[in-house]
């Protein structure tokens, strides 16, 4: 569960930094395919755990 929270925090950080424009006018590169799939899988796992409660 803490691993999923860590991934979620990382994803939020990436989104916040991208929106705030810390990198200037450059847009951040898209997430790698593997990382994106891992995040989606963990999101589904979290949703399943929450629905089980």
Backbone torsions as a table, in degrees:
resi	resn	phi	psi	omega
1	UNK	NA	-41.1	-179.5
2	UNK	-66.0	-29.3	177.8
3	UNK	-65.5	-40.4	178.8
4	UNK	-65.9	-40.2	178.0
5	UNK	-63.3	-39.5	178.8
6	UNK	-62.7	-43.9	179.4
7	UNK	-64.7	-38.7	179.7
8	UNK	-66.1	-42.4	177.8
9	UNK	-62.1	-42.2	179.3
10	UNK	-62.3	-43.8	179.8
11	UNK	-62.8	-42.2	178.7
12	UNK	-63.6	-41.0	179.0
13	UNK	-62.0	-44.9	179.6
14	UNK	-61.3	-44.3	-179.5
15	UNK	-64.9	-45.1	-178.7
16	UNK	-63.4	-43.3	179.1
17	UNK	-65.8	-38.2	178.9
18	UNK	-65.8	-38.3	-178.3
19	UNK	-75.3	-34.0	-176.4
20	UNK	-76.1	-16.4	177.8
21	UNK	77.2	30.0	-179.7
22	UNK	-60.8	-27.4	-177.9
23	UNK	-88.3	15.7	-178.1
24	UNK	82.0	-145.2	-178.5
25	UNK	-84.0	-9.7	-178.9
26	UNK	-73.2	140.3	175.4
27	UNK	-89.6	141.0	179.5
28	UNK	-66.1	150.0	178.0
29	UNK	-65.9	151.0	178.7
30	UNK	-64.2	153.7	178.1
31	UNK	-61.4	148.1	176.4
32	UNK	-62.4	149.6	-178.5
33	UNK	-55.0	-45.1	-177.3
34	UNK	-64.9	-43.6	-180.0
35	UNK	-65.3	-41.1	179.9
36	UNK	-62.7	-42.6	178.7
37	UNK	-64.9	-38.7	179.4
38	UNK	-64.0	-43.0	179.7
39	UNK	-64.4	-43.0	178.8
40	UNK	-62.4	-40.8	179.6
41	UNK	-64.0	-43.0	179.6
42	UNK	-68.0	-35.5	176.3
43	UNK	-61.8	-42.8	178.0
44	UNK	-63.7	-40.0	179.7
45	UNK	-63.7	-42.8	178.7
46	UNK	-63.3	-43.3	179.4
47	UNK	-62.0	-40.5	178.4
48	UNK	-65.0	-40.7	179.2
49	UNK	-65.8	-40.2	179.9
50	UNK	-67.8	-37.7	179.8
51	UNK	-71.4	-25.7	178.0
52	UNK	-72.3	-24.5	178.7
53	UNK	-76.2	NA	NA
